[in-house]
Structure formats: C-alpha cells, structure tokens
Amino acid sequence: MRHFMLGLACASTLSVGMISESLAERQTATGTRIESQEYSTSRNWGRQLDLPQSGKIVRVMDGTYGFQLVRADGTVAADFLFPEDAIGTELAAGRYQLLPLVCQKHQHHHVEVTVEY
C-alpha cells in the first residue's frame, strides 16, 4: 500500500507539471523581405508578435542570414546573425516585427519565430 501511495503521489506530481506546461501559450511571427538592386526597392511583410506578457523564443525557422526583432517604436530589440542563437532569448511584453537580413546575392528571405509565454 505504501508503494502504491508513493507511486500515486509521483504520478500526480508529473501530471501537474505536464498540465502547467500545456497551459503555456505560443505565438508565431513571420517576416519576409525582398530587395531589388535594379529598382532600389525593399519590401517587408509578415505577422508580428504581440506579446501580452514576457516570453521566451522556443523555435526559429529559416532566417538563413539572420534577422532582427524590431519594437513598435522602431528600435532594434535583438539582432541575430545565426538564427539558432535566438532560441532561449527572453522578450518583454510588447509588439515586435521580424526583419530578415539579406545578402547581396540572395535578396529574398523569410523567418519564422515562435515565442512561448
């Protein structure tokens, strides 16, 4: 009986931990940038992050040449040359835009970032 109770206590502790993890919310933002040297144009679009509370970056896709996280006021919140360096970065509550960095040869890039809060 004692082992049964200990097992039950461990199982309930694990269940509570799993439930609290599943209650975390996630948002994914996207950013695409196309530049044209021929026409001297630059075009950016995507879905921005709108964090109601602080969060942490848990996933980055693409962003081959890096990317910037830009605050609503236009200041750069974070600058990453290697996309994998962004994993684990803490972000304060607020609105952020993703701006992929481009190189002269490849002027069309995309990045996706997922934040858990």
Backbone as CSV, one residue per row, in Angstrom:
resi,resn,N_x,N_y,N_z,CA_x,CA_y,CA_z,C_x,C_y,C_z
1,MET,0.824,-1.195,0.000,0.000,0.000,0.000,0.865,1.255,0.000
2,ARG,1.964,1.210,0.744,2.857,2.362,0.844,3.456,2.695,-0.524
3,HIS,3.854,1.668,-1.277,4.416,1.880,-2.611,3.359,2.416,-3.574
4,PHE,2.144,1.940,-3.411,1.045,2.418,-4.239,0.823,3.918,-4.022
5,MET,0.819,4.340,-2.766,0.604,5.757,-2.435,1.755,6.603,-2.963
6,LEU,2.994,6.102,-2.848,4.155,6.828,-3.346,4.072,6.961,-4.862
7,GLY,3.687,5.880,-5.521,3.525,5.910,-6.975,2.443,6.884,-7.393
8,LEU,1.353,6.886,-6.678,0.252,7.803,-6.970,0.683,9.257,-6.786
9,ALA,1.441,9.530,-5.739,1.937,10.893,-5.487,2.868,11.332,-6.603
10,CYS,3.766,10.449,-7.045,4.687,10.787,-8.141,3.921,11.039,-9.433
11,ALA,2.940,10.195,-9.720,2.148,10.349,-10.947,1.377,11.659,-10.934
12,SER,0.820,12.032,-9.799,0.062,13.284,-9.740,0.985,14.487,-9.878
13,THR,2.191,14.400,-9.319,3.164,15.486,-9.465,3.540,15.651,-10.932
14,LEU,3.794,14.548,-11.620,4.122,14.616,-13.043,2.953,15.177,-13.849
15,SER,1.747,14.778,-13.504,0.566,15.268,-14.221,0.411,16.770,-14.054
16,VAL,0.609,17.277,-12.863,0.503,18.716,-12.622,1.553,19.451,-13.428
17,GLY,2.773,18.925,-13.476,3.835,19.550,-14.267,3.480,19.579,-15.738
18,MET,2.915,18.490,-16.251,2.540,18.437,-17.660,1.393,19.380,-17.955
19,ILE,0.442,19.498,-17.053,-0.690,20.403,-17.257,-0.211,21.848,-17.278
20,SER,0.676,22.235,-16.361,1.138,23.620,-16.326,1.934,23.951,-17.576
21,GLU,2.692,22.978,-18.122,3.420,23.232,-19.362,2.463,23.410,-20.525
22,SER,1.376,22.615,-20.542,0.447,22.703,-21.651,-0.385,23.989,-21.602
23,LEU,-0.432,24.660,-20.456,-1.176,25.907,-20.343,-0.403,27.090,-20.912
24,ALA,0.884,26.913,-21.170,1.673,27.992,-21.759,1.139,28.271,-23.167
25,GLU,1.094,29.535,-23.516,0.610,29.913,-24.840,1.795,30.174,-25.757
26,ARG,1.550,30.035,-27.049,2.583,30.268,-28.062,2.053,31.187,-29.142
27,GLN,2.966,31.998,-29.661,2.669,32.849,-30.813,3.787,32.667,-31.812
28,THR,3.427,32.610,-33.077,4.439,32.525,-34.132,4.334,33.761,-35.002
29,ALA,5.466,34.397,-35.201,5.541,35.571,-36.072,6.311,35.195,-37.324
30,THR,6.036,35.908,-38.408,6.757,35.674,-39.655,7.292,36.999,-40.179
31,GLY,8.336,36.909,-40.947,8.882,38.092,-41.585,9.463,37.709,-42.936
32,THR,9.124,38.467,-43.957,9.653,38.242,-45.305,10.196,39.569,-45.813
33,ARG,11.318,39.487,-46.492,11.955,40.701,-47.025,12.446,40.425,-48.432
34,ILE,12.102,41.329,-49.344,12.576,41.242,-50.722,13.185,42.594,-51.085
35,GLU,14.403,42.540,-51.592,15.068,43.767,-52.030,15.406,43.644,-53.504
36,SER,15.409,44.759,-54.194,15.774,44.795,-55.601,16.828,45.875,-55.803
37,GLN,18.026,45.452,-56.197,19.091,46.415,-56.507,18.752,47.176,-57.788
38,GLU,18.127,46.461,-58.722,17.796,47.060,-60.017,16.846,48.244,-59.864
39,TYR,15.845,48.089,-58.973,14.851,49.151,-58.802,15.014,49.914,-57.487
40,SER,16.040,49.594,-56.725,16.310,50.240,-55.432,15.090,50.218,-54.514
41,THR,14.485,49.041,-54.404,13.309,48.905,-53.549,13.552,47.846,-52.481
42,SER,12.801,47.975,-51.400,12.835,46.997,-50.321,11.407,46.829,-49.822
43,ARG,10.989,45.580,-49.682,9.620,45.312,-49.246,9.658,44.307,-48.095
44,ASN,8.973,44.636,-46.997,8.894,43.766,-45.820,7.432,43.518,-45.483
45,TRP,7.126,42.292,-45.094,5.792,41.995,-44.602,5.846,40.743,-43.734
46,GLY,4.765,40.512,-43.016,4.687,39.328,-42.164,3.698,39.536,-41.033
47,ARG,3.675,38.559,-40.163,2.799,38.591,-38.982,3.672,38.910,-37.767
48,GLN,3.353,39.977,-37.060,4.179,40.403,-35.931,3.811,39.683,-34.638
49,LEU,4.711,39.766,-33.675,4.451,39.250,-32.335,3.741,40.323,-31.537
50,ASP,2.719,39.948,-30.821,2.023,40.866,-29.937,1.911,40.159,-28.588
51,LEU,2.949,40.288,-27.765,3.034,39.544,-26.511,2.336,40.275,-25.370
52,PRO,1.324,39.665,-24.752,0.639,40.285,-23.628,1.469,40.223,-22.342
53,GLN,2.473,39.358,-22.319,3.380,39.232,-21.172,4.728,38.758,-21.690
54,SER,5.724,38.772,-20.833,7.060,38.375,-21.272,7.056,36.911,-21.704
55,GLY,7.971,36.579,-22.601,8.048,35.219,-23.120,9.457,34.879,-23.544
56,LYS,9.605,33.670,-24.075,10.913,33.173,-24.484,10.799,32.573,-25.883
57,ILE,11.790,32.836,-26.728,11.821,32.266,-28.071,12.127,30.774,-27.943
58,VAL,11.249,29.945,-28.520,11.419,28.492,-28.420,11.673,27.832,-29.777
59,ARG,11.451,28.563,-30.887,11.663,27.966,-32.206,11.961,29.056,-33.218
60,VAL,12.914,28.767,-34.117,13.211,29.662,-35.237,13.339,28.803,-36.494
61,MET,12.660,29.213,-37.546,12.750,28.516,-38.829,13.242,29.505,-39.872
62,ASP,14.116,29.036,-40.724,14.700,29.830,-41.806,15.581,30.939,-41.230
63,GLY,15.551,32.127,-41.802,16.404,33.203,-41.318,17.869,32.932,-41.617
64,THR,18.155,32.406,-42.793,19.493,31.963,-43.183,20.583,32.980,-42.879
65,TYR,20.334,34.233,-43.148,21.346,35.272,-42.945,21.095,36.091,-41.685
66,GLY,20.285,35.545,-40.786,19.993,36.229,-39.537,18.749,37.096,-39.648
67,PHE,18.421,37.738,-38.533,17.228,38.588,-38.507,17.305,39.527,-37.312
68,GLN,16.448,40.531,-37.355,16.306,41.481,-36.255,14.881,41.422,-35.727
69,LEU,14.743,41.627,-34.431,13.442,41.836,-33.798,13.341,43.331,-33.544
70,VAL,12.344,43.946,-34.125,12.197,45.395,-34.045,10.955,45.731,-33.224
71,ARG,11.118,46.601,-32.222,9.997,47.043,-31.381,9.057,47.940,-32.169
72,ALA,7.886,48.162,-31.609,6.878,49.009,-32.256,7.389,50.426,-32.495
73,ASP,8.307,50.902,-31.639,8.828,52.265,-31.810,9.974,52.335,-32.829
74,GLY,10.318,51.190,-33.451,11.355,51.169,-34.486,12.749,50.837,-33.989
75,THR,12.930,50.713,-32.677,14.254,50.360,-32.162,14.461,48.846,-32.240
76,VAL,15.705,48.450,-32.416,16.034,47.029,-32.526,16.129,46.426,-31.128
77,ALA,15.281,45.429,-30.862,15.285,44.749,-29.562,16.347,43.667,-29.511
78,ALA,16.592,43.009,-30.637,17.591,41.942,-30.701,18.034,41.766,-32.145
79,ASP,19.289,41.360,-32.294,19.906,41.205,-33.607,20.630,39.860,-33.612
80,PHE,20.257,38.960,-34.521,20.845,37.625,-34.548,21.460,37.356,-35.913
81,LEU,22.750,37.031,-35.925,23.410,36.659,-37.159,23.105,35.198,-37.485
82,PHE,23.043,34.357,-36.456,22.709,32.950,-36.620,21.348,32.709,-35.961
83,PRO,20.360,32.254,-36.714,19.007,32.084,-36.171,18.954,31.237,-34.903
84,GLU,19.774,30.192,-34.826,19.737,29.320,-33.645,20.162,30.053,-32.365
85,ASP,20.871,31.157,-32.494,21.268,31.939,-31.312,20.065,32.596,-30.625
86,ALA,18.951,32.698,-31.335,17.763,33.348,-30.768,17.029,32.447,-29.778
87,ILE,17.202,31.131,-29.887,16.495,30.194,-29.017,16.849,30.492,-27.557
88,GLY,15.815,30.647,-26.734,16.021,30.928,-25.318,16.042,32.406,-24.970
89,THR,16.029,33.278,-25.971,16.041,34.722,-25.711,14.723,35.149,-25.056
90,GLU,14.837,35.889,-23.971,13.665,36.405,-23.247,13.222,37.718,-23.883
91,LEU,11.916,37.868,-24.072,11.349,39.100,-24.623,10.343,39.680,-23.645
92,ALA,10.384,40.984,-23.496,9.406,41.676,-22.649,8.069,41.742,-23.390
93,ALA,7.003,41.961,-22.655,5.690,42.136,-23.281,5.771,43.297,-24.260
94,GLY,5.065,43.180,-25.367,5.070,44.247,-26.363,4.875,43.714,-27.761
95,ARG,5.011,44.607,-28.717,4.813,44.274,-30.132,6.165,44.299,-30.842
96,TYR,6.420,43.242,-31.629,7.690,43.101,-32.337,7.446,42.708,-33.796
97,GLN,8.274,43.244,-34.669,8.264,42.887,-36.078,9.549,42.117,-36.367
98,LEU,9.489,41.121,-37.248,10.673,40.378,-37.657,11.188,40.956,-38.959
99,LEU,12.479,41.206,-39.004,13.093,41.738,-40.210,14.256,40.826,-40.602
100,PRO,14.057,39.945,-41.601,15.153,39.080,-42.033,16.275,39.903,-42.652
101,LEU,17.494,39.472,-42.430,18.645,40.108,-43.064,18.880,39.430,-44.408
102,VAL,19.346,40.178,-45.389,19.584,39.632,-46.729,21.028,39.860,-47.132
103,CYS,21.481,39.089,-48.094,22.811,39.306,-48.653,22.647,39.870,-50.061
104,GLN,23.726,40.316,-50.670,23.614,40.928,-51.991,23.185,39.940,-53.063
105,LYS,23.582,38.680,-52.899,23.241,37.679,-53.909,21.813,37.169,-53.761
106,HIS,21.417,36.861,-52.523,20.086,36.322,-52.251,19.268,37.391,-51.542
107,GLN,18.411,38.048,-52.257,17.722,39.217,-51.716,16.270,38.958,-51.348
108,HIS,15.941,37.687,-51.144,14.575,37.328,-50.734,14.708,36.315,-49.597
109,HIS,14.340,36.727,-48.386,14.473,35.831,-47.230,13.236,35.883,-46.347
110,HIS,13.072,34.781,-45.616,11.911,34.586,-44.741,12.384,34.031,-43.416
111,VAL,11.692,34.380,-42.309,11.991,33.828,-40.995,10.683,33.661,-40.233
112,GLU,10.622,32.611,-39.398,9.502,32.379,-38.506,10.056,32.189,-37.097
113,VAL,9.435,32.842,-36.135,9.874,32.759,-34.741,8.654,32.447,-33.867
114,THR,8.806,31.449,-33.003,7.744,31.101,-32.059,8.181,31.455,-30.649
115,VAL,7.294,32.154,-29.930,7.553,32.582,-28.562,6.524,31.913,-27.647
116,GLU,7.000,31.401,-26.535,6.123,30.798,-25.538,6.047,31.742,-24.344
117,TYR,4.841,31.954,-23.839,4.664,32.827,-22.675,3.626,32.275,-21.735
